[in-house]
Amino acid sequence: MMNPRFLVLPAALVISHDAQAMVYLSVEQAQALMFPGQTLVPVPVVLSAADLAAIEKDCGVPVYPGSLAAWKAPGGYFFTDSVIGKHDLIRYAVAIDDGRIREVEILEYREAYGGEVRNSRWLHQFVGLQHGASVKVGRGIQNISGATLSSQHVTDGIRRLLATYAIAFAGR
């Protein structure tokens, strides 16, 4: 018969991993933070096969249908998107005004470590960037030691979002 002490350890590992999932902001809270006092209207995200190919060619990052959501505000656009960290999804929001990033926030972080990507100083590196700017870790964006994959993937996601904005949203 198996010793019951050994059954507790796997359960504790599962519980400790799940306990790391953090929701920092809801979509509504992020919208109010990024576009205070403004009414945001949902915008359908419909990307044609040509749009998808153009976005991927432009930014070098695959597009995963279904993760991007968009809202139009009088002062710009509000987007939510997700990227994979090391194992789990990181959900983030980006405000774009006149084609430039106005603000970036991490909404949900599920990894056991690497949550430093939520650091406001690190996120501030993206403010003011626009499509065509160098948005790559090591070339314009600093890496975070201990959060290498998370910082790389969030950066890639933001580069993809800027390409998506330029190809499918600018001029709407």
NORNORFEN-V557779 format. One record per backbone hydrogen bond with DSSP energy under -1.0 kcal/mol. CO is the residue of the C=O (numbers start at 1). NH is the residue of the N-H. If there is no record, write none. Layout:
co: [CO	CO]
nh: [NH	NH]
This chain:
co: [3	8	9	10	11	12	13	14	15	17	18	22	26	27	28	29	30	31	35	41	48	49	50	51	52	53	54	55	56	64	69	70	71	72	73	76	77	78	79	80	81	83	88	90	91	91	92	93	94	95	95	96	97	100	101	103	105	107	107	108	109	114	115	116	119	120	122	123	126	129	130	136	136	139	141	144	147	148	149	150	151	152	153	154	155	156	157	158	159	160	161	162	163	164	165	165	169]
nh: [6	12	13	14	15	16	17	18	19	20	21	109	30	31	32	33	34	35	38	72	52	53	54	55	56	57	58	59	60	67	80	43	78	41	76	73	96	71	94	69	92	90	85	83	107	108	81	105	79	102	103	77	100	97	128	95	93	24	25	91	22	117	118	119	123	124	125	126	129	101	133	139	141	136	138	147	151	152	153	154	155	156	157	158	159	160	161	162	163	164	165	166	167	168	169	170	172]
